[in-house]
Amino acid sequence: MDFNEFEKNTGLNFSDKSLLQQAFVHRSYINENKVSGLNHNERLEFLGDAVLELVITDFLYKKYTDKAEGDLTAYRSSLVNADTCAGIANQLGMGDYLLLSKGESKDVGRARQYILANALEALIGAIYIDQGLDSSKDFIERNFTPLIEKIISAGSFIDAKSLFQEKAQEFDGITPSYKTMKETGPDHEKKFTVGVYVGRDLIATGEGESKQDAEQSAARSALSARGW
């Protein structure tokens, strides 16, 4: 696979092109192509995840000198989560270079987003090995940190489930519970509807492509319903 266009568009220049390719190799591809001679990207992902968290933590610590640890943790979580990573991977055109099994290549739902997020972390790991921490930091700050002001202004760093639990315990003395009310769609592209309850009372429902997303959506709706 020719990565010249990808390197040009992303401002990268790998000395070891095979390392760059490995960042895009999903385990499912190896399972179907055992004689390919390639390695999957999971070890690179493990490394890249740590590098990403370090760089983002350092950036936030220096930029927001007046913020408490809890705020910084929330900001970091919003920057390094799977949704943000998948969005950046899509912007970089990484989906065009993924090496997947025939089954995985047909998936356009939530599973594909996780694959893209993991590939982005693997790419960061590959940059770190090939070019060192400074180049990794440059790539991360160029692609991640411009998002932080938008995230803060939109309030999307807030964990709605945690906030609703805190408020429900404060005002009702009860820990909310979540129940999956409906699942629709094929296995590779399911939609979930989840209800959030305080005691026996259904407060709100939410939808999402995973149970976690649906619970967050339900919690946001519940916060609005309760005026919290």
C-alpha atoms as an extended CHARMM CRD file, in Angstrom:
* protein
*
       228  EXT
         1         1  MET       CA              0.0000000000        0.0000000000        0.0000000000  PROA      1               0.0000000000
         2         2  ASP       CA              1.2890000000        3.4560000000       -0.9580000000  PROA      2               0.0000000000
         3         3  PHE       CA              1.2360000000        5.9170000000        1.9430000000  PROA      3               0.0000000000
         4         4  ASN       CA              2.8210000000        8.8600000000        0.1000000000  PROA      4               0.0000000000
         5         5  GLU       CA             -0.4460000000       10.7680000000       -0.1610000000  PROA      5               0.0000000000
         6         6  PHE       CA             -1.3010000000       10.0740000000        3.4680000000  PROA      6               0.0000000000
         7         7  GLU       CA              2.1050000000       11.3130000000        4.6420000000  PROA      7               0.0000000000
         8         8  LYS       CA              1.7970000000       14.4110000000        2.4830000000  PROA      8               0.0000000000
         9         9  ASN       CA             -1.6660000000       15.2600000000        3.8030000000  PROA      9               0.0000000000
        10        10  THR       CA             -0.7220000000       14.6820000000        7.4480000000  PROA      10              0.0000000000
        11        11  GLY       CA              2.7340000000       16.2520000000        7.4050000000  PROA      11              0.0000000000
        12        12  LEU       CA              4.3810000000       12.9650000000        8.3610000000  PROA      12              0.0000000000
        13        13  ASN       CA              7.5330000000       11.4470000000        6.9040000000  PROA      13              0.0000000000
        14        14  PHE       CA              8.3360000000        7.9550000000        8.1400000000  PROA      14              0.0000000000
        15        15  SER       CA             11.8090000000        6.4870000000        7.8800000000  PROA      15              0.0000000000
        16        16  ASP       CA             10.3470000000        3.0010000000        8.4040000000  PROA      16              0.0000000000
        17        17  LYS       CA              7.3500000000        2.7030000000        6.0760000000  PROA      17              0.0000000000
        18        18  SER       CA              6.5310000000       -0.7830000000        7.3570000000  PROA      18              0.0000000000
        19        19  LEU       CA              5.9720000000        0.7000000000       10.7980000000  PROA      19              0.0000000000
        20        20  LEU       CA              3.4970000000        3.1630000000        9.3180000000  PROA      20              0.0000000000
        21        21  GLN       CA              1.6670000000        0.3370000000        7.5610000000  PROA      21              0.0000000000
        22        22  GLN       CA              1.4910000000       -1.7180000000       10.7380000000  PROA      22              0.0000000000
        23        23  ALA       CA             -0.5020000000        1.0460000000       12.4160000000  PROA      23              0.0000000000
        24        24  PHE       CA             -3.3520000000        0.2890000000        9.9940000000  PROA      24              0.0000000000
        25        25  VAL       CA             -3.3690000000       -3.5160000000       10.3010000000  PROA      25              0.0000000000
        26        26  HSD       CA             -6.3220000000       -4.8360000000       12.3100000000  PROA      26              0.0000000000
        27        27  ARG       CA             -6.1030000000       -8.2340000000       13.9690000000  PROA      27              0.0000000000
        28        28  SER       CA             -8.9680000000       -9.5220000000       11.8050000000  PROA      28              0.0000000000
        29        29  TYR       CA             -6.8550000000       -8.9970000000        8.6680000000  PROA      29              0.0000000000
        30        30  ILE       CA             -4.0630000000      -11.1530000000       10.0740000000  PROA      30              0.0000000000
        31        31  ASN       CA             -6.5670000000      -13.8850000000       10.9240000000  PROA      31              0.0000000000
        32        32  GLU       CA             -7.6200000000      -14.0450000000        7.2630000000  PROA      32              0.0000000000
        33        33  ASN       CA             -4.1300000000      -13.4860000000        5.8140000000  PROA      33              0.0000000000
        34        34  LYS       CA             -1.8160000000      -15.5470000000        7.9870000000  PROA      34              0.0000000000
        35        35  VAL       CA              0.9420000000      -15.6420000000        5.3410000000  PROA      35              0.0000000000
        36        36  SER       CA              0.9650000000      -11.8700000000        4.7660000000  PROA      36              0.0000000000
        37        37  GLY       CA              4.0440000000      -11.3950000000        6.9220000000  PROA      37              0.0000000000
        38        38  LEU       CA              2.3950000000       -8.4120000000        8.6040000000  PROA      38              0.0000000000
        39        39  ASN       CA              1.8480000000       -7.7300000000       12.3010000000  PROA      39              0.0000000000
        40        40  HSD       CA             -1.3520000000       -6.2530000000       13.7250000000  PROA      40              0.0000000000
        41        41  ASN       CA             -1.3690000000       -2.8430000000       15.3840000000  PROA      41              0.0000000000
        42        42  GLU       CA             -2.3120000000       -3.6860000000       18.9820000000  PROA      42              0.0000000000
        43        43  ARG       CA              1.1450000000       -3.2460000000       20.5010000000  PROA      43              0.0000000000
        44        44  LEU       CA              1.5040000000        0.1110000000       18.7320000000  PROA      44              0.0000000000
        45        45  GLU       CA             -1.9350000000        1.0790000000       20.0190000000  PROA      45              0.0000000000
        46        46  PHE       CA             -0.8690000000        0.2490000000       23.5830000000  PROA      46              0.0000000000
        47        47  LEU       CA              2.1620000000        2.5120000000       23.2410000000  PROA      47              0.0000000000
        48        48  GLY       CA              0.3390000000        5.2950000000       21.4210000000  PROA      48              0.0000000000
        49        49  ASP       CA             -2.4050000000        5.4250000000       24.0510000000  PROA      49              0.0000000000
        50        50  ALA       CA              0.2200000000        6.1570000000       26.7320000000  PROA      50              0.0000000000
        51        51  VAL       CA              1.9940000000        8.7780000000       24.6100000000  PROA      51              0.0000000000
        52        52  LEU       CA             -1.3080000000       10.5000000000       23.7840000000  PROA      52              0.0000000000
        53        53  GLU       CA             -2.3490000000       10.6730000000       27.4260000000  PROA      53              0.0000000000
        54        54  LEU       CA              1.0570000000       12.0340000000       28.4930000000  PROA      54              0.0000000000
        55        55  VAL       CA              1.1210000000       14.7720000000       25.8500000000  PROA      55              0.0000000000
        56        56  ILE       CA             -2.4710000000       15.8470000000       26.4790000000  PROA      56              0.0000000000
        57        57  THR       CA             -1.9390000000       15.8380000000       30.2510000000  PROA      57              0.0000000000
        58        58  ASP       CA              1.1670000000       18.0020000000       29.8890000000  PROA      58              0.0000000000
        59        59  PHE       CA             -0.6620000000       20.4010000000       27.5480000000  PROA      59              0.0000000000
        60        60  LEU       CA             -3.6720000000       20.8090000000       29.8490000000  PROA      60              0.0000000000
        61        61  TYR       CA             -1.5380000000       21.1840000000       32.9780000000  PROA      61              0.0000000000
        62        62  LYS       CA              0.4050000000       24.0580000000       31.4130000000  PROA      62              0.0000000000
        63        63  LYS       CA             -2.5380000000       25.7490000000       29.6700000000  PROA      63              0.0000000000
        64        64  TYR       CA             -5.1030000000       25.7230000000       32.4780000000  PROA      64              0.0000000000
        65        65  THR       CA             -3.0710000000       26.7010000000       35.5210000000  PROA      65              0.0000000000
        66        66  ASP       CA             -6.1830000000       27.7250000000       37.4710000000  PROA      66              0.0000000000
        67        67  LYS       CA             -8.1170000000       24.4830000000       36.9930000000  PROA      67              0.0000000000
        68        68  ALA       CA             -8.4650000000       21.7620000000       39.6040000000  PROA      68              0.0000000000
        69        69  GLU       CA             -7.4720000000       18.1490000000       39.0450000000  PROA      69              0.0000000000
        70        70  GLY       CA            -11.0780000000       17.0970000000       38.4710000000  PROA      70              0.0000000000
        71        71  ASP       CA            -11.5820000000       19.6220000000       35.6620000000  PROA      71              0.0000000000
        72        72  LEU       CA             -8.3090000000       18.6600000000       33.9970000000  PROA      72              0.0000000000
        73        73  THR       CA             -9.2590000000       14.9920000000       34.1550000000  PROA      73              0.0000000000
        74        74  ALA       CA            -12.6040000000       15.7210000000       32.5090000000  PROA      74              0.0000000000
        75        75  TYR       CA            -10.9510000000       17.7830000000       29.7690000000  PROA      75              0.0000000000
        76        76  ARG       CA             -8.4250000000       15.0270000000       29.1260000000  PROA      76              0.0000000000
        77        77  SER       CA            -11.1090000000       12.3450000000       28.9530000000  PROA      77              0.0000000000
        78        78  SER       CA            -13.0020000000       14.3580000000       26.3550000000  PROA      78              0.0000000000
        79        79  LEU       CA             -9.8710000000       14.6750000000       24.2050000000  PROA      79              0.0000000000
        80        80  VAL       CA             -8.5680000000       11.1200000000       24.3400000000  PROA      80              0.0000000000
        81        81  ASN       CA            -11.8490000000        9.1740000000       24.1820000000  PROA      81              0.0000000000
        82        82  ALA       CA            -12.8090000000        6.9110000000       21.2980000000  PROA      82              0.0000000000
        83        83  ASP       CA            -15.2490000000        9.3790000000       19.7240000000  PROA      83              0.0000000000
        84        84  THR       CA            -12.6720000000       12.1700000000       19.5050000000  PROA      84              0.0000000000
        85        85  CYS       CA             -9.9610000000        9.8220000000       18.2410000000  PROA      85              0.0000000000
        86        86  ALA       CA            -12.2750000000        8.3340000000       15.6080000000  PROA      86              0.0000000000
        87        87  GLY       CA            -13.3070000000       11.8110000000       14.4560000000  PROA      87              0.0000000000
        88        88  ILE       CA             -9.6890000000       12.8620000000       14.0130000000  PROA      88              0.0000000000
        89        89  ALA       CA             -8.8830000000        9.5830000000       12.2340000000  PROA      89              0.0000000000
        90        90  ASN       CA            -11.7450000000       10.2430000000        9.8160000000  PROA      90              0.0000000000
        91        91  GLN       CA            -10.5120000000       13.7790000000        9.1560000000  PROA      91              0.0000000000
        92        92  LEU       CA             -7.0690000000       12.3850000000        8.3600000000  PROA      92              0.0000000000
        93        93  GLY       CA             -8.5560000000        9.8810000000        5.9150000000  PROA      93              0.0000000000
        94        94  MET       CA             -7.2740000000        6.8790000000        7.8450000000  PROA      94              0.0000000000
        95        95  GLY       CA            -10.2800000000        4.7510000000        6.9120000000  PROA      95              0.0000000000
        96        96  ASP       CA             -8.9850000000        4.5110000000        3.3360000000  PROA      96              0.0000000000
        97        97  TYR       CA             -5.8460000000        2.7020000000        4.4970000000  PROA      97              0.0000000000
        98        98  LEU       CA             -7.1920000000        0.2130000000        7.0530000000  PROA      98              0.0000000000
        99        99  LEU       CA             -6.3850000000       -3.4490000000        6.4900000000  PROA      99              0.0000000000
       100       100  LEU       CA             -9.3940000000       -5.4030000000        7.7580000000  PROA      100             0.0000000000
       101       101  SER       CA            -11.0490000000       -8.7690000000        7.3040000000  PROA      101             0.0000000000
       102       102  LYS       CA            -13.8170000000       -8.9710000000        4.7180000000  PROA      102             0.0000000000
       103       103  GLY       CA            -16.3820000000       -8.9450000000        7.5040000000  PROA      103             0.0000000000
       104       104  GLU       CA            -14.9320000000       -5.9820000000        9.3600000000  PROA      104             0.0000000000
       105       105  SER       CA            -14.5480000000       -3.9870000000        6.1550000000  PROA      105             0.0000000000
       106       106  LYS       CA            -18.3390000000       -4.0270000000        5.6880000000  PROA      106             0.0000000000
       107       107  ASP       CA            -19.0010000000       -2.5840000000        9.1400000000  PROA      107             0.0000000000
       108       108  VAL       CA            -19.8020000000        1.1310000000        9.1490000000  PROA      108             0.0000000000
       109       109  GLY       CA            -21.2300000000        1.3530000000       12.6540000000  PROA      109             0.0000000000
       110       110  ARG       CA            -19.8420000000        1.7660000000       16.1340000000  PROA      110             0.0000000000
       111       111  ALA       CA            -17.3030000000       -1.0350000000       15.7270000000  PROA      111             0.0000000000
       112       112  ARG       CA            -15.6650000000        0.8080000000       12.8130000000  PROA      112             0.0000000000
       113       113  GLN       CA            -15.3310000000        3.9190000000       14.9730000000  PROA      113             0.0000000000
       114       114  TYR       CA            -13.4480000000        1.9450000000       17.6110000000  PROA      114             0.0000000000
       115       115  ILE       CA            -11.1850000000        0.4540000000       14.9350000000  PROA      115             0.0000000000
       116       116  LEU       CA            -10.3910000000        3.9480000000       13.6520000000  PROA      116             0.0000000000
       117       117  ALA       CA             -9.7400000000        5.2470000000       17.1670000000  PROA      117             0.0000000000
       118       118  ASN       CA             -7.3850000000        2.3670000000       17.8670000000  PROA      118             0.0000000000
       119       119  ALA       CA             -5.6070000000        2.8890000000       14.5490000000  PROA      119             0.0000000000
       120       120  LEU       CA             -5.0110000000        6.5380000000       15.4170000000  PROA      120             0.0000000000
       121       121  GLU       CA             -3.4470000000        5.5460000000       18.7310000000  PROA      121             0.0000000000
       122       122  ALA       CA             -1.3450000000        2.9640000000       16.8710000000  PROA      122             0.0000000000
       123       123  LEU       CA             -0.2300000000        5.6880000000       14.4580000000  PROA      123             0.0000000000
       124       124  ILE       CA              0.8990000000        7.8260000000       17.3950000000  PROA      124             0.0000000000
       125       125  GLY       CA              2.8270000000        4.8410000000       18.7260000000  PROA      125             0.0000000000
       126       126  ALA       CA              4.4460000000        4.3780000000       15.3270000000  PROA      126             0.0000000000
       127       127  ILE       CA              5.4270000000        8.0590000000       15.1700000000  PROA      127             0.0000000000
       128       128  TYR       CA              6.9630000000        7.7550000000       18.6310000000  PROA      128             0.0000000000
       129       129  ILE       CA              9.0960000000        4.7560000000       17.6420000000  PROA      129             0.0000000000
       130       130  ASP       CA             10.0810000000        6.1640000000       14.2570000000  PROA      130             0.0000000000
       131       131  GLN       CA             10.6770000000        9.8100000000       15.1630000000  PROA      131             0.0000000000
       132       132  GLY       CA             10.6040000000       10.2350000000       18.9400000000  PROA      132             0.0000000000
       133       133  LEU       CA              8.5400000000       12.1470000000       21.4740000000  PROA      133             0.0000000000
       134       134  ASP       CA              8.9080000000       15.6160000000       19.9550000000  PROA      134             0.0000000000
       135       135  SER       CA              7.3750000000       14.5320000000       16.6400000000  PROA      135             0.0000000000
       136       136  SER       CA              4.6300000000       12.6510000000       18.4690000000  PROA      136             0.0000000000
       137       137  LYS       CA              3.8770000000       15.7510000000       20.5200000000  PROA      137             0.0000000000
       138       138  ASP       CA              3.7710000000       17.9230000000       17.4020000000  PROA      138             0.0000000000
       139       139  PHE       CA              1.3070000000       15.5580000000       15.7000000000  PROA      139             0.0000000000
       140       140  ILE       CA             -0.9270000000       15.3270000000       18.7780000000  PROA      140             0.0000000000
       141       141  GLU       CA             -0.9850000000       19.0480000000       19.4860000000  PROA      141             0.0000000000
       142       142  ARG       CA             -1.6730000000       19.8090000000       15.8290000000  PROA      142             0.0000000000
       143       143  ASN       CA             -4.6720000000       17.4800000000       15.6770000000  PROA      143             0.0000000000
       144       144  PHE       CA             -6.0820000000       17.2990000000       19.2060000000  PROA      144             0.0000000000
       145       145  THR       CA             -5.5380000000       20.5210000000       21.1110000000  PROA      145             0.0000000000
       146       146  PRO       CA             -7.4520000000       22.8300000000       18.7180000000  PROA      146             0.0000000000
       147       147  LEU       CA            -10.5930000000       20.9570000000       19.8310000000  PROA      147             0.0000000000
       148       148  ILE       CA            -10.3580000000       21.7670000000       23.5300000000  PROA      148             0.0000000000
       149       149  GLU       CA            -11.9110000000       25.2540000000       23.4890000000  PROA      149             0.0000000000
       150       150  LYS       CA            -14.8930000000       23.9860000000       21.5070000000  PROA      150             0.0000000000
       151       151  ILE       CA            -15.2920000000       21.0750000000       23.9210000000  PROA      151             0.0000000000
       152       152  ILE       CA            -15.2320000000       23.3860000000       26.9380000000  PROA      152             0.0000000000
       153       153  SER       CA            -17.6390000000       25.9370000000       25.4680000000  PROA      153             0.0000000000
       154       154  ALA       CA            -20.0760000000       23.1780000000       24.4600000000  PROA      154             0.0000000000
       155       155  GLY       CA            -19.8330000000       21.5220000000       27.8590000000  PROA      155             0.0000000000
       156       156  SER       CA            -19.2270000000       18.1810000000       26.1550000000  PROA      156             0.0000000000
       157       157  PHE       CA            -16.4990000000       17.3080000000       28.6560000000  PROA      157             0.0000000000
       158       158  ILE       CA            -19.1610000000       16.7930000000       31.3190000000  PROA      158             0.0000000000
       159       159  ASP       CA            -19.9090000000       13.1830000000       32.2540000000  PROA      159             0.0000000000
       160       160  ALA       CA            -23.7120000000       13.3300000000       32.3060000000  PROA      160             0.0000000000
       161       161  LYS       CA            -24.0840000000       10.0130000000       34.1520000000  PROA      161             0.0000000000
       162       162  SER       CA            -21.8090000000       11.0780000000       36.9720000000  PROA      162             0.0000000000
       163       163  LEU       CA            -23.4830000000       14.4750000000       37.2610000000  PROA      163             0.0000000000
       164       164  PHE       CA            -27.0070000000       13.0140000000       37.2890000000  PROA      164             0.0000000000
       165       165  GLN       CA            -25.9910000000       10.4570000000       39.9250000000  PROA      165             0.0000000000
       166       166  GLU       CA            -24.5050000000       13.2180000000       42.0700000000  PROA      166             0.0000000000
       167       167  LYS       CA            -27.6680000000       15.3240000000       41.8120000000  PROA      167             0.0000000000
       168       168  ALA       CA            -30.0480000000       12.3890000000       42.3540000000  PROA      168             0.0000000000
       169       169  GLN       CA            -28.1760000000       11.3660000000       45.4780000000  PROA      169             0.0000000000
       170       170  GLU       CA            -28.1810000000       14.9570000000       46.7060000000  PROA      170             0.0000000000
       171       171  PHE       CA            -31.8690000000       15.7030000000       46.1170000000  PROA      171             0.0000000000
       172       172  ASP       CA            -33.5140000000       12.2520000000       46.2120000000  PROA      172             0.0000000000
       173       173  GLY       CA            -31.0770000000       10.1960000000       48.2600000000  PROA      173             0.0000000000
       174       174  ILE       CA            -31.1890000000        7.5110000000       45.5480000000  PROA      174             0.0000000000
       175       175  THR       CA            -28.5960000000        6.2230000000       43.0590000000  PROA      175             0.0000000000
       176       176  PRO       CA            -30.0860000000        6.1690000000       39.5250000000  PROA      176             0.0000000000
       177       177  SER       CA            -30.3400000000        2.9110000000       37.6030000000  PROA      177             0.0000000000
       178       178  TYR       CA            -30.3330000000        2.2470000000       33.8560000000  PROA      178             0.0000000000
       179       179  LYS       CA            -32.3520000000       -0.2970000000       31.9050000000  PROA      179             0.0000000000
       180       180  THR       CA            -32.0480000000       -1.2500000000       28.2460000000  PROA      180             0.0000000000
       181       181  MET       CA            -35.5440000000       -0.8570000000       26.8490000000  PROA      181             0.0000000000
       182       182  LYS       CA            -34.9910000000       -1.6980000000       23.1860000000  PROA      182             0.0000000000
       183       183  GLU       CA            -32.3600000000       -2.9640000000       20.7510000000  PROA      183             0.0000000000
       184       184  THR       CA            -32.7950000000       -2.5460000000       16.9970000000  PROA      184             0.0000000000
       185       185  GLY       CA            -30.7130000000       -3.2130000000       13.9060000000  PROA      185             0.0000000000
       186       186  PRO       CA            -28.2660000000       -5.9590000000       12.8870000000  PROA      186             0.0000000000
       187       187  ASP       CA            -25.4580000000       -7.0440000000       15.2140000000  PROA      187             0.0000000000
       188       188  HSD       CA            -22.8520000000       -4.8470000000       13.5160000000  PROA      188             0.0000000000
       189       189  GLU       CA            -25.0450000000       -1.7320000000       13.5970000000  PROA      189             0.0000000000
       190       190  LYS       CA            -27.2590000000       -1.8940000000       16.6560000000  PROA      190             0.0000000000
       191       191  LYS       CA            -29.1980000000        0.9860000000       18.1630000000  PROA      191             0.0000000000
       192       192  PHE       CA            -29.9650000000        0.9700000000       21.8790000000  PROA      192             0.0000000000
       193       193  THR       CA            -32.7230000000        2.7350000000       23.8140000000  PROA      193             0.0000000000
       194       194  VAL       CA            -32.0130000000        3.0410000000       27.5330000000  PROA      194             0.0000000000
       195       195  GLY       CA            -34.1530000000        4.4160000000       30.3500000000  PROA      195             0.0000000000
       196       196  VAL       CA            -32.8030000000        6.0400000000       33.5040000000  PROA      196             0.0000000000
       197       197  TYR       CA            -34.7680000000        5.4850000000       36.6990000000  PROA      197             0.0000000000
       198       198  VAL       CA            -34.7530000000        7.0920000000       40.1200000000  PROA      198             0.0000000000
       199       199  GLY       CA            -36.3210000000        4.4180000000       42.2800000000  PROA      199             0.0000000000
       200       200  ARG       CA            -39.2430000000        3.0930000000       40.2370000000  PROA      200             0.0000000000
       201       201  ASP       CA            -39.7680000000        6.3470000000       38.3390000000  PROA      201             0.0000000000
       202       202  LEU       CA            -38.6300000000        6.5580000000       34.7120000000  PROA      202             0.0000000000
       203       203  ILE       CA            -37.0480000000        9.9890000000       34.3730000000  PROA      203             0.0000000000
       204       204  ALA       CA            -35.8890000000        9.9760000000       30.7380000000  PROA      204             0.0000000000
       205       205  THR       CA            -34.7510000000        7.7970000000       27.8490000000  PROA      205             0.0000000000
       206       206  GLY       CA            -31.8260000000        8.0540000000       25.4840000000  PROA      206             0.0000000000
       207       207  GLU       CA            -30.5720000000        6.4060000000       22.3060000000  PROA      207             0.0000000000
       208       208  GLY       CA            -27.1190000000        5.4960000000       21.0780000000  PROA      208             0.0000000000
       209       209  GLU       CA            -25.0220000000        3.0640000000       19.0480000000  PROA      209             0.0000000000
       210       210  SER       CA            -23.7560000000        1.4880000000       22.2720000000  PROA      210             0.0000000000
       211       211  LYS       CA            -25.3300000000        1.0180000000       25.6850000000  PROA      211             0.0000000000
       212       212  GLN       CA            -22.8210000000        3.4730000000       27.1420000000  PROA      212             0.0000000000
       213       213  ASP       CA            -23.7600000000        6.1580000000       24.6110000000  PROA      213             0.0000000000
       214       214  ALA       CA            -27.4540000000        5.5690000000       25.2100000000  PROA      214             0.0000000000
       215       215  GLU       CA            -26.9650000000        5.8510000000       28.9850000000  PROA      215             0.0000000000
       216       216  GLN       CA            -25.1270000000        9.1620000000       28.5660000000  PROA      216             0.0000000000
       217       217  SER       CA            -27.9320000000       10.4050000000       26.3170000000  PROA      217             0.0000000000
       218       218  ALA       CA            -30.5480000000        9.3360000000       28.8770000000  PROA      218             0.0000000000
       219       219  ALA       CA            -28.6230000000       11.0460000000       31.6650000000  PROA      219             0.0000000000
       220       220  ARG       CA            -28.4290000000       14.3010000000       29.6770000000  PROA      220             0.0000000000
       221       221  SER       CA            -32.1730000000       14.1710000000       29.0650000000  PROA      221             0.0000000000
       222       222  ALA       CA            -32.7800000000       13.4320000000       32.7530000000  PROA      222             0.0000000000
       223       223  LEU       CA            -30.6790000000       16.4110000000       33.8180000000  PROA      223             0.0000000000
       224       224  SER       CA            -32.7690000000       18.6010000000       31.5390000000  PROA      224             0.0000000000
       225       225  ALA       CA            -36.0430000000       17.0680000000       32.7490000000  PROA      225             0.0000000000
       226       226  ARG       CA            -35.1270000000       17.7190000000       36.3630000000  PROA      226             0.0000000000
       227       227  GLY       CA            -33.7630000000       21.1950000000       35.6450000000  PROA      227             0.0000000000
       228       228  TRP       CA            -30.3160000000       20.2470000000       36.9280000000  PROA      228             0.0000000000
